[in-house]
Amino acid sequence: QVQLVESGGGLVQPGGSLRLSCAVSGSIFISWYTMGWHRQAPGKQREWVASFTAGGNTIYADSVKGRFTISRDNAKKMVYLQMNGLKPEDTAVYYCKVDRGTITYWGQGTQVTVSS
């Protein structure tokens, strides 16, 4: 069974940085999958943040472009999200996702709160 576990969330002041990590376990050939991050703020729908495709491309939502960086380590089955220049509007639960075609796995989420 495939499981995703996020870590690295917390409380940070505006302008600060956090690095989220997502560990993937179970029987999965992770190199074939797109790995990414979504987030959900209170009272809002879950939204896509960034993806790192199996082909090696990185894609970002306009709201985080230039501030967030996604990376992955296939050997360790990990995906990361480096978040710099955090803003209060980045406050949300951040979810890790891996997918390939119709196959999708989600993590349980980690809370990020940006507040002074």
Protein Blocks (a to p, Z undefined) as FASTA:
>chain_A
ZZdddehiacddehiacddddddedjddfklpccddddddehiacddfbdcdfkopacdd
fklgokaccdddfklopaddddehiafklgccddddddehjbccddebjaddddZZ
